[in-house]
Amino acid sequence: MSFGDIPQEVLENIALYTAIDPLLGPPAGLLSFVSSSKRTYDTLALNKNPLLYARICAAKFDLDAPARRLGKD
């Protein structure tokens, strides 16, 4: 098995855990991982995989804070 044979779902999980480690601060490790090959870039680019970046944002930020402060409406 080569790196090119890794399923997209596995690449997304690797990217997610790379981005959220450490939890505080920017997802600095993600850039290195996405730039590691053309396939990873094509699979994990922001315009091609917005759900991954939404998951990263949800993991790094408290998305319930605005609702607690401003109310549900």
C-alpha positions, 0 to 999 in steps of 0.5 A, spaced: 500 500 500 502 506 498 500 513 500 496 514 494 492 508 496 489 511 502 482 513 502 479 520 502 476 519 509 482 517 512 486 523 509 480 527 512 481 524 519 489 525 519 488 532 516 483 534 522 487 531 527 493 534 524 490 541 524 487 541 532 493 538 535 495 543 539 488 545 540 490 552 542 493 556 536 492 556 528 492 549 525 499 550 523 501 543 521 495 542 516 499 546 511 505 542 511 500 536 510 496 538 505 502 540 501 505 534 502 502 531 495 498 533 489 493 528 491 492 531 498 492 538 496 486 536 491 483 532 496 483 537 502 483 544 499 478 548 502 474 549 495 474 542 494 473 540 502 469 545 506 466 540 511 473 538 513 474 546 515 468 546 518 470 540 522 476 544 524 473 550 526 468 547 530 473 543 534 478 549 535 472 554 537 466 554 542 461 555 537 455 555 542 458 561 545 454 566 541 448 562 543 449 562 550 451 570 550 445 572 545 440 567 546 437 562 541 434 567 536 
